[in-house]
Amino acid sequence: MKSVILILFSSFFLLVNCETANKENVGAVLALLNPPTSSNPETVVEDNQVTVNFSYTVVDLGAGIPVSITSSGVTPSTGLTFSVSPSLPAGLSLNSSTGEISGTPSLYVAKTDYDITGQINQSSKTVRINFGISRLTNDRLSETIPSRPIGLNLTYNVTGQLIEANPNDGCSAITNNISGKVALIRRGTCAFHDKVINAQNAGAIAVIHYDNNISDTVPVVNPYPNPSLITIPTTVISGNAGTNLVNSLATFNTNATLRR
């Protein structure tokens, strides 16, 4: 009888130990499958903020002359979307991918502020540029003559009879009557600055320089070395445009208007 009781007790003890071991093993497996969570878990945050940078160098434009103004120092180099406010003048457009301003302005526009914004995701930068569009017109034909203003940050609206200076290069004292008129002067022989001083001394109210190369290209002229001495509007046109004006003056009286 004692032997039977001992066997039963031993079997029960073994069964309990096996069950306990199995529970511990299952617990270990569950612990591996479900690790404890931390009260301060690590969080990965994607930072979409990037540094946006770009700039422009813009000078006053002339009606009738094609332009291409590109942005410089663009960061990032790709992915920016550009916009402008207010809208650019007639004939000009902004490339929304590159920020380039291009086209051919057609009308006079007073100096205006334009805000150009470059944006990528939530990052952006706004650059303010300021420019105007000058315009030279042959009033007899009511047509725009492509021209570039020279130096001088002046605002003007001048109309006068157009007359060719004598000598036509304006490099010495002008002998014909240009007082109260718009002087047409050929490029060459002396500096633009000297030509304008001679025209001013003779009473001209404005000067139109025309290139001495016979082409449709309107030259780019450096600012005057002594701008404080220049008090009248000045602009430059192509050799072809100037030659056509000289030829027409032999037959027609013509007024010209310069606006800036």
Backbone torsions as a table, in degrees:
resi	resn	phi	psi	omega
1	MET	NA	-44.7	178.1
2	LYS	-60.9	-36.1	-179.5
3	SER	-65.8	-39.4	-179.8
4	VAL	-65.2	-44.2	179.9
5	ILE	-62.5	-41.6	-179.5
6	LEU	-63.5	-40.6	-179.9
7	ILE	-65.4	-43.3	179.9
8	LEU	-63.4	-41.4	-179.8
9	PHE	-64.9	-41.4	179.9
10	SER	-65.1	-39.9	179.9
11	SER	-64.9	-41.8	178.9
12	PHE	-63.3	-42.9	179.8
13	PHE	-62.5	-41.3	179.7
14	LEU	-66.1	-39.9	-179.9
15	LEU	-64.0	-42.4	179.0
16	VAL	-63.5	-44.1	179.8
17	ASN	-62.3	-41.1	179.7
18	CYS	-65.2	-41.7	-179.9
19	GLU	-64.5	-40.8	179.2
20	THR	-64.3	-42.4	179.6
21	ALA	-63.1	-41.9	-180.0
22	ASN	-62.8	-41.1	178.9
23	LYS	-63.0	-40.1	179.6
24	GLU	-65.8	-40.5	179.1
25	ASN	-64.8	-43.6	178.4
26	VAL	-61.8	-40.8	178.8
27	GLY	-62.3	-39.2	179.5
28	ALA	-64.9	-41.5	179.1
29	VAL	-64.1	-44.5	179.3
30	LEU	-62.7	-36.4	179.0
31	ALA	-63.8	-37.5	178.1
32	LEU	-69.0	-39.2	-179.0
33	LEU	-75.1	-29.3	-177.4
34	ASN	-128.9	78.9	-179.4
35	PRO	-64.8	152.5	-179.1
36	PRO	-64.8	144.0	179.4
37	THR	-90.3	148.1	179.6
38	SER	-88.1	151.3	177.0
39	SER	-74.4	-16.1	177.4
40	ASN	-128.5	74.6	-177.1
41	PRO	-67.7	149.8	177.8
42	GLU	-73.7	131.1	-178.6
43	THR	-116.6	128.0	177.6
44	VAL	-95.2	120.0	-179.7
45	VAL	-111.3	123.5	177.3
46	GLU	-81.6	120.7	-178.6
47	ASP	-93.0	109.4	-178.9
48	ASN	-90.8	2.3	-179.3
49	GLN	-76.9	126.9	176.6
50	VAL	-128.5	159.5	178.8
51	THR	-84.7	123.1	179.0
52	VAL	-106.5	131.1	180.0
53	ASN	-149.6	141.9	174.1
54	PHE	-171.5	163.8	179.9
55	SER	-152.1	165.7	178.4
56	TYR	-133.1	150.8	167.9
57	THR	-119.9	113.6	-173.4
58	VAL	-128.7	135.1	173.0
59	VAL	-117.4	169.5	177.9
60	ASP	-60.6	143.0	-176.4
61	LEU	-105.0	163.7	177.7
62	GLY	-115.0	133.9	178.8
63	ALA	-60.0	136.8	177.6
64	GLY	91.9	-2.9	-178.7
65	ILE	-110.9	122.7	177.8
66	PRO	-60.7	141.6	-179.8
67	VAL	-131.2	154.3	172.4
68	SER	-144.5	108.8	-178.1
69	ILE	-114.1	113.8	-177.2
70	THR	-102.4	150.3	175.8
71	SER	-81.2	150.9	-179.2
72	SER	-124.2	161.3	179.1
73	GLY	60.6	36.8	-174.4
74	VAL	-74.7	124.2	176.6
75	THR	-135.5	128.0	-7.9
76	PRO	-69.0	162.5	-173.5
77	SER	-72.6	-20.4	177.7
78	THR	-136.8	159.3	173.5
79	GLY	97.3	-10.4	179.7
80	LEU	-77.0	147.3	172.0
81	THR	-116.9	125.5	-175.5
82	PHE	-104.2	145.0	174.8
83	SER	-143.9	162.0	-177.2
84	VAL	-138.1	145.7	176.1
85	SER	-146.2	132.3	-6.2
86	PRO	-70.7	-177.5	179.7
87	SER	-62.1	147.1	177.9
88	LEU	-68.6	159.1	179.6
89	PRO	-59.3	159.1	179.8
90	ALA	-53.5	132.7	179.2
91	GLY	97.0	-12.7	-179.8
92	LEU	-112.0	148.4	177.3
93	SER	-142.7	158.3	178.4
94	LEU	-109.7	126.4	175.4
95	ASN	-76.4	116.7	-173.7
96	SER	-69.4	-16.6	-179.4
97	SER	-94.7	-34.5	-175.4
98	THR	-109.6	-19.3	-177.0
99	GLY	82.5	6.4	-179.6
100	GLU	-74.2	136.2	172.9
101	ILE	-101.4	124.3	-176.4
102	SER	-146.8	166.7	178.8
103	GLY	130.2	-169.3	178.3
104	THR	-128.0	105.4	179.0
105	PRO	-65.5	146.7	-173.4
106	SER	-118.9	-18.5	-173.8
107	LEU	-127.7	159.7	173.7
108	TYR	-66.9	136.5	175.2
109	VAL	-139.0	128.4	176.7
110	ALA	-66.5	160.8	179.1
111	LYS	-55.8	131.4	-175.2
112	THR	-140.1	146.0	173.3
113	ASP	-84.5	135.2	175.3
114	TYR	-126.6	127.3	178.9
115	ASP	-98.4	117.1	178.9
116	ILE	-107.1	125.3	-177.8
117	THR	-113.0	130.9	172.0
118	GLY	-109.3	129.3	-174.6
119	GLN	-136.4	142.6	171.4
120	ILE	-143.8	125.7	-174.3
121	ASN	52.4	-122.8	-178.8
122	GLN	-97.6	4.6	-177.3
123	SER	-102.7	142.2	-179.6
124	SER	-157.0	164.2	173.1
125	LYS	-146.0	143.3	178.1
126	THR	-119.2	129.3	179.2
127	VAL	-115.8	131.5	178.6
128	ARG	-99.5	126.9	174.7
129	ILE	-118.5	156.5	-178.2
130	ASN	-136.2	126.1	175.7
131	PHE	-158.4	163.0	174.4
132	GLY	-128.7	174.3	178.2
133	ILE	-124.0	116.0	177.2
134	SER	-82.9	159.9	-179.0
135	ARG	-145.5	135.0	174.2
136	LEU	-114.8	128.4	-179.7
137	THR	-124.8	142.0	168.3
138	ASN	-87.1	103.3	-171.4
139	ASP	-67.7	-28.1	179.4
140	ARG	-63.9	-37.6	-178.3
141	LEU	-101.4	-3.2	-176.9
142	SER	51.9	45.5	-178.7
143	GLU	-125.5	151.3	176.4
144	THR	-83.4	133.1	173.7
145	ILE	-103.2	116.3	179.7
146	PRO	-53.9	129.1	-174.2
147	SER	-152.5	159.9	174.2
148	ARG	-121.9	128.6	174.2
149	PRO	-68.7	148.0	-179.7
150	ILE	-109.7	121.8	174.4
151	GLY	47.2	-157.5	172.4
152	LEU	51.5	116.7	177.6
153	ASN	-90.3	59.8	-176.3
154	LEU	-99.6	152.5	169.5
155	THR	-111.6	127.1	-175.9
156	TYR	-152.6	159.2	173.9
157	ASN	-146.9	93.0	-170.9
158	VAL	-119.1	131.2	174.8
159	THR	-125.9	134.1	178.6
160	GLY	-161.9	166.1	177.4
161	GLN	-67.2	134.6	-179.5
162	LEU	-87.6	131.7	-179.6
163	ILE	-144.4	139.4	178.3
164	GLU	-78.5	133.1	-179.6
165	ALA	-72.9	154.2	174.1
166	ASN	-129.1	115.1	3.1
167	PRO	-68.1	154.4	-171.4
168	ASN	-72.6	-13.9	175.8
169	ASP	-91.9	-7.0	175.7
170	GLY	63.4	22.6	-174.4
171	CYS	-90.8	-0.3	173.3
172	SER	-139.5	178.2	-177.8
173	ALA	-53.5	130.7	-176.6
174	ILE	-80.8	129.4	-170.4
175	THR	-98.3	-22.1	179.0
176	ASN	-90.2	167.2	-174.6
177	ASN	-80.9	105.9	176.1
178	ILE	-116.8	11.4	-178.1
179	SER	-63.3	128.4	-179.5
180	GLY	74.0	12.5	-176.3
181	LYS	-122.1	170.6	177.0
182	VAL	-96.2	117.2	-175.3
183	ALA	-86.9	132.2	175.6
184	LEU	-101.9	118.4	-171.6
185	ILE	-130.2	133.1	-179.0
186	ARG	-78.3	144.5	177.1
187	ARG	-72.8	149.5	173.4
188	GLY	119.4	165.8	176.0
189	THR	75.7	-48.6	179.8
190	CYS	-139.1	177.0	-176.3
191	ALA	-72.1	150.9	176.2
192	PHE	-55.6	-40.1	-178.6
193	HIS	-56.7	-45.0	-178.3
194	ASP	-66.3	-37.4	178.9
195	LYS	-61.3	-44.2	-177.4
196	VAL	-67.6	-40.3	178.2
197	ILE	-59.7	-43.4	178.9
198	ASN	-64.4	-38.1	178.8
199	ALA	-68.6	-41.8	176.8
200	GLN	-59.4	-44.9	-178.9
201	ASN	-62.3	-26.4	179.4
202	ALA	-90.6	1.3	174.3
203	GLY	94.9	10.5	179.9
204	ALA	-64.8	147.4	178.6
205	ILE	-97.2	-10.3	176.9
206	ALA	-167.7	161.0	178.4
207	VAL	-130.6	132.8	170.8
208	ILE	-112.6	112.8	173.7
209	HIS	-84.8	140.2	171.3
210	TYR	-123.0	144.9	-173.2
211	ASP	-66.3	149.0	177.4
212	ASN	-90.0	0.8	171.1
213	ASN	-97.2	127.6	-176.7
214	ILE	-81.2	95.0	178.5
215	SER	-159.7	177.7	177.9
216	ASP	-93.1	3.2	-178.7
217	THR	-77.2	128.4	175.9
218	VAL	-91.9	115.8	-174.6
219	PRO	-68.8	155.6	172.8
220	VAL	-94.6	124.7	-175.6
221	VAL	-112.3	133.8	178.1
222	ASN	-67.2	153.0	177.1
223	PRO	-58.1	153.8	179.1
224	TYR	-64.9	142.5	-178.4
225	PRO	-68.6	-28.8	178.3
226	ASN	-127.1	71.9	-173.0
227	PRO	-62.5	-24.0	-178.6
228	SER	-66.1	-18.4	179.9
229	LEU	-85.6	-12.6	-178.2
230	ILE	-96.3	123.3	-176.0
231	THR	-121.6	0.5	-178.2
232	ILE	-119.6	155.5	178.6
233	PRO	-64.0	143.2	176.7
234	THR	-140.4	147.0	178.0
235	THR	-149.5	169.3	179.7
236	VAL	-131.7	143.0	179.9
237	ILE	-128.5	173.9	-177.7
238	SER	-73.4	165.5	177.3
239	GLY	-64.4	-39.8	178.7
240	ASN	-64.2	-45.0	-179.5
241	ALA	-63.4	-41.3	179.8
242	GLY	-65.9	-42.4	179.2
243	THR	-63.3	-40.1	178.1
244	ASN	-63.1	-39.3	178.2
245	LEU	-66.0	-44.4	179.4
246	VAL	-57.9	-45.2	-179.2
247	ASN	-65.0	-38.6	-177.9
248	SER	-71.0	-29.0	-178.7
249	LEU	-67.2	-19.6	177.2
250	ALA	-69.4	-18.9	-176.7
251	THR	-118.4	-36.0	-172.1
252	PHE	-121.5	144.6	165.6
253	ASN	-80.7	130.1	-174.2
254	THR	-132.2	132.7	171.3
255	ASN	-97.4	148.3	175.4
256	ALA	-125.0	145.3	177.3
257	THR	-121.8	129.4	176.1
258	LEU	-113.8	126.1	178.7
259	ARG	-127.9	140.9	175.9
260	ARG	-154.5	NA	NA
